[in-house]
Amino acid sequence: MPAQIGIIGGSGLYDMAELTEREEISVTTPFGDPSGPYVLATLRGRRVAFLARHGAGHRLMPSELNFRANIYGFKTLGVERILSASAVGSLKQECPPQDIVIPDQFFDRTHGRASTFFGRGLVAHVPFAHPVCADLSRTAHDSAVAVGARVHFGGTYVCMEGPQFSTLAESRLYRSLGMDVIGMTNLQEAKLAREAEICYATLALVTDYDCWHPEHDSVTVDLIIANLMQNAKMAQAIIAETVGRLQPERTCPCTTALANAIITRRDAIPPQTRQDLMPIVGKYL
């Protein structure tokens, strides 16, 4: 039975205790290997696929992640929705550590990361004005409220390159622009999920105030890990509740994101590219 829902666990969320009927499966893609094996399991009566973003033992830096392989792997497993959890720094006083933000926008500060399946003779331009699935994000928010989380709905996630944390000047600039949280991973996932017509939503787990806050002028791994351990149980509860609330059928625009996006003439697509992208574009060719 294919997995309908994908879960990406970020820093501190490397597994989920509530997963049952577990099976590990390794996936090979035209873009290389994902971060590790997917755990196919049952959660609240639904089949899910869990992937630890940074690999076993947290071995992969944000810049080293094979985002294309990770999302492509979910697609081949039958996944239609992805819930992503990740650690972030807060750029707002009103979003303290251990709060959760469900962003609805992204701002890109990365450099040259592979963030599209297209190229090699096949060109497509998907709409991305609204980069996350509104339906999935709303369900995640309602689920967070139901389990008692301190949650903020909406906001902009700055995606920086890393692995270093922000300079004070950068942190102050992002605040002056009205940004809400800062992380290193989620934008590329959102772009690729949209191209794959997979719904995508982020649970941004606040671990620190970045370096702008006068009482938090230095972000350390120890600080982040301490807050992540507190957030991890809450994140698992939110994800489980969200999975249990999701309707079987999708009615959002994510389902047809490629319908008017492919610009290349069909007979001009190279055979190898056509074959490699068949799980993504097949229904339009």
Residue pairs with C-beta under 8 A, 6 or more apart in sequence:
1 47
2 47
2 77
2 78
2 79
3 38
3 40
3 47
3 48
3 49
3 74
3 77
3 78
3 79
4 46
4 47
4 48
4 78
4 79
4 80
4 81
4 248
5 43
5 46
5 47
5 48
5 49
5 79
5 80
5 81
5 82
5 83
5 243
5 246
6 48
6 49
6 50
6 51
6 74
6 77
6 79
6 81
6 82
6 83
6 198
7 16
7 43
7 48
7 49
7 50
7 51
7 82
7 83
7 84
7 85
7 239
8 51
8 53
8 70
8 82
8 83
8 84
8 85
8 86
8 189
9 15
9 16
9 50
9 51
9 52
9 53
9 85
10 53
10 54
10 84
10 85
10 86
10 87
10 185
10 205
11 53
11 54
11 58
11 86
11 87
11 224
11 228
12 87
12 205
12 225
12 228
12 229
12 231
12 232
13 52
13 85
13 205
13 228
13 232
13 235
13 236
14 52
14 56
14 58
15 39
15 50
15 52
16 41
16 43
16 50
16 236
16 239
16 240
17 236
18 43
18 44
18 236
18 240
19 39
19 41
19 42
19 43
19 48
19 50
20 41
20 42
20 43
21 41
21 42
22 39
22 40
22 41
23 39
23 40
23 41
24 37
24 38
24 39
24 40
25 37
25 38
25 40
25 77
26 33
26 37
26 38
27 33
27 34
27 37
27 38
27 69
27 73
27 76
27 77
29 68
29 69
29 72
29 73
29 76
30 72
30 276
30 277
31 66
31 68
31 69
31 72
31 114
31 117
32 66
32 68
32 69
33 66
33 69
34 51
34 66
34 69
34 70
34 72
34 73
35 51
35 52
35 53
35 54
35 55
35 60
35 65
35 66
35 69
35 70
36 51
36 52
36 55
36 56
38 49
38 50
38 51
38 73
38 74
38 77
39 49
39 50
39 51
40 47
40 48
40 49
40 77
41 47
41 48
41 49
41 50
42 48
43 239
43 240
43 243
44 240
44 241
44 243
44 244
45 244
46 243
46 244
46 246
48 243
49 74
49 77
49 79
51 70
51 73
51 74
53 60
53 65
53 70
53 84
53 86
53 185
54 60
54 61
54 65
61 162
61 163
62 161
62 162
62 163
62 184
62 185
63 110
63 113
63 161
63 162
63 163
63 184
65 185
65 188
67 113
67 114
67 115
67 188
67 189
67 192
68 114
68 115
68 117
68 192
70 189
71 82
71 189
71 192
71 193
71 196
71 198
72 117
72 192
72 196
72 279
72 280
74 82
74 196
74 198
75 196
75 198
75 279
75 280
76 279
79 198
80 198
80 199
80 250
80 255
81 133
81 136
81 198
81 199
81 200
81 201
81 246
81 250
82 189
82 193
82 198
82 199
82 200
82 201
83 136
83 140
83 201
83 203
83 239
83 242
83 243
84 186
84 189
84 200
84 201
84 202
84 203
85 202
85 203
85 205
85 235
85 239
86 183
86 185
86 186
86 202
86 203
86 204
86 205
87 183
87 205
87 207
87 224
87 228
87 231
88 101
88 157
88 181
88 182
88 183
88 204
88 205
88 206
88 207
89 165
89 166
89 181
89 182
89 183
89 206
89 207
89 208
89 209
89 210
89 219
90 96
90 97
90 99
90 101
90 180
90 181
90 206
90 208
90 209
90 210
91 158
91 171
91 174
91 175
91 179
91 180
91 181
91 182
91 210
91 212
92 155
92 175
92 180
92 181
93 213
94 152
95 101
95 152
95 155
95 180
95 181
95 206
96 206
96 209
97 206
97 207
97 208
97 209
97 227
98 150
98 206
98 207
98 227
98 230
98 231
98 234
99 149
99 150
99 151
99 152
99 206
100 144
100 149
100 150
100 151
100 152
100 203
100 204
100 205
100 206
100 231
100 234
100 235
100 238
101 151
101 152
101 155
101 157
101 180
101 181
101 204
101 206
102 137
102 140
102 141
102 144
102 151
102 152
102 153
102 154
102 155
102 201
102 202
102 203
102 204
103 132
103 154
103 155
103 156
103 157
103 180
103 181
103 186
103 202
103 204
104 130
104 131
104 132
104 134
104 137
104 153
104 154
104 155
104 156
105 131
105 154
105 155
105 156
105 157
106 131
106 156
106 157
106 158
106 159
106 186
106 187
106 190
107 156
107 157
107 158
107 159
107 174
107 177
107 179
108 159
108 187
109 158
109 159
109 160
109 161
110 159
110 160
110 161
110 187
110 188
111 161
113 188
114 188
115 187
115 188
115 191
115 192
116 191
116 192
116 195
117 192
117 195
117 196
117 277
117 280
118 124
118 195
118 277
120 270
120 272
120 273
120 276
121 264
121 268
121 269
121 270
121 273
122 262
122 264
122 269
122 270
122 273
122 274
122 277
122 281
123 262
123 263
123 264
124 195
124 258
124 261
124 262
124 263
124 264
124 281
125 261
125 263
126 194
126 195
126 257
126 258
126 261
127 194
127 253
127 257
127 261
128 191
128 194
131 187
131 190
131 191
131 194
131 200
132 190
132 200
132 201
132 202
133 199
133 200
133 201
133 252
133 254
134 252
135 199
135 250
135 251
135 252
136 199
136 200
136 201
136 242
136 246
136 252
137 153
137 201
137 202
138 153
139 201
139 242
139 245
139 246
140 201
140 203
140 238
140 242
141 151
141 153
142 245
143 238
143 241
143 242
143 245
144 151
144 203
144 238
144 241
145 151
146 241
147 234
147 237
147 238
147 241
149 234
149 237
149 238
152 180
155 180
155 181
156 178
156 179
156 180
156 181
157 179
157 180
157 181
157 182
157 183
157 186
157 187
157 202
157 204
158 174
158 179
158 181
158 182
158 183
159 182
159 183
159 184
159 185
159 186
159 187
159 188
160 166
160 170
160 182
160 183
160 184
161 184
162 184
163 184
165 210
165 211
165 219
166 174
166 182
166 210
166 211
166 219
167 211
168 211
168 212
168 217
171 182
171 210
171 211
171 212
172 212
174 182
174 210
175 212
181 204
181 206
182 210
183 204
186 202
186 204
189 200
190 200
190 202
193 199
193 200
193 254
194 200
194 254
194 257
195 257
195 258
195 261
195 280
196 280
197 254
197 255
197 256
197 257
197 258
197 280
198 254
199 250
199 252
199 254
199 255
200 254
203 235
203 238
203 239
205 227
205 228
205 231
205 235
206 227
206 231
207 223
207 224
207 227
207 228
207 231
208 216
208 219
208 223
208 224
208 227
209 215
209 216
210 216
210 219
211 217
211 218
211 219
216 223
258 280
258 281
258 284
259 284
262 281
262 284
266 285
269 285
274 281
274 285
278 285
